Amino acid sequence: MKHRTIAAAITVVPLALSLGAWTMPSQLSSSSSSLSSSSEDTTPVVDAAANLPQTFDLQSHRGGRGEWTEESARAFEESIALGATTLEFDIVLSEDNVPVVWHDPSIQADKCSDTAPATADDPEFPYVGNLVHELSWAQLQTLNCDKVLPGYPDAEAVEGNKLIQLSEVFDIAEGTDVHFNIETKIEGENRADSATPEEFVDAIVPVVQEYGVEKRTMIQSFDWRTLPLVREQEPEIPLAILWDDSTWKSGSMWTGEVDYDAVNGDIFAAVDQLDIEVLSPGYAQPYGASAGDADYNPVATPEFVATAHERGLTVAPWTINDAATMHEQIEAGVDGIITDYPSTLAAVLDEMGIEY
């Protein structure tokens, strides 16, 4: 729950888990003046890191898809009610450039069903199976996306659930202090299946600015081309790189101007070429192993986290769904966890006496 007194529960990597202690050293960015050398640079210095959550960051992945229909209004409402620090969700652009809260490049039959065409005799109907980027917002709103996912049989199905857009998430969170972690769902290897990084940024950032939530919004992406574009448009927004062994590899199309081989696969050498605040790795290799398993190899080891903190970076691995691994990663010193089960993470944090 919110504002819980913090106990000295972490033993592997001792941390001063007070409110201020969660503030990582700032990464400052400033613009050089084009005036003469005698002129003083008055460009405001923006510290995007200061806009990250200042307690442990409980991130509800897709609104908590293990507990409710993923990325539904209901999921976001429930996540806020249980005390999630951050709503994590994805954005895909419709054909008419509406930022749609949806994870996949296409409308999948195991998630959604058609109801009726948006207009009479619509040649694109039925819509299930089509790319989101080839459907209009009006067409997308006809869908019911309320099916129980095979991997999450206990999740509450929100009957008749409709897709929502970015502004609706901000409306749901009005009057709260919850943060937002927006992932741009760019198809790095099948680029024709999604909008371009420029189109994503041009659709998302103005909505963030319209709602005045720049200081509560983070943008993350597997496609690292997105991030400098966000920084250019809105320097207040913290940025996060996402990666796992399927994207951070030799010859990757996901990492923009960063070359895996040139930095010998060293993620910190890659970060030296980026202006970001947050590292968000797939939590383990192989992905899916849990703490205690013989093949469990976490990316965010205590040494990894210590190096990140020395560089002024925060660490928030994804997607951790079991209590044992949550415990292990918290003890390793991570600053947040992205989970499909926010209630489980909340219970672990409560048990450990950690504020969120």
Sequence and secondary structure as in RCSB ss.txt:
>XXXX:A:sequence
MKHRTIAAAITVVPLALSLGAWTMPSQLSSSSSSLSSSSEDTTPVVDAAANLPQTFDLQSHRGGRGEWTEESARA
FEESIALGATTLEFDIVLSEDNVPVVWHDPSIQADKCSDTAPATADDPEFPYVGNLVHELSWAQLQTLNCDKVLP
GYPDAEAVEGNKLIQLSEVFDIAEGTDVHFNIETKIEGENRADSATPEEFVDAIVPVVQEYGVEKRTMIQSFDWR
TLPLVREQEPEIPLAILWDDSTWKSGSMWTGEVDYDAVNGDIFAAVDQLDIEVLSPGYAQPYGASAGDADYNPVA
TPEFVATAHERGLTVAPWTINDAATMHEQIEAGVDGIITDYPSTLAAVLDEMGIEY
>XXXX:A:secstr
 TT    S   SS    STGGG      B     S TTS      B GGGGS SS EEEEETTTTTTBSTT HHH
HHHHHHHT SEEEEEEEE TT  EEE SSSB  TTT B    SSTT TT S TTSBGGGS HHHHTT B     T
T TTSB  TT    BHHHHHHHTTTS  EEEEEE   SSSGGGS  HHHHHHHHHHHHHHTT GGGEEEEESSTT
HHHHHHHH TTS EEEEE TTTSSTT SSSTT  TTTTTT HHHHHTTS  SEEEEBSBSSTT  TTSTT  BSS
 HHHHHHHHHTT EE  B   SHHHHHHHHHHT SEEEES HHHHHHHHHHHT   
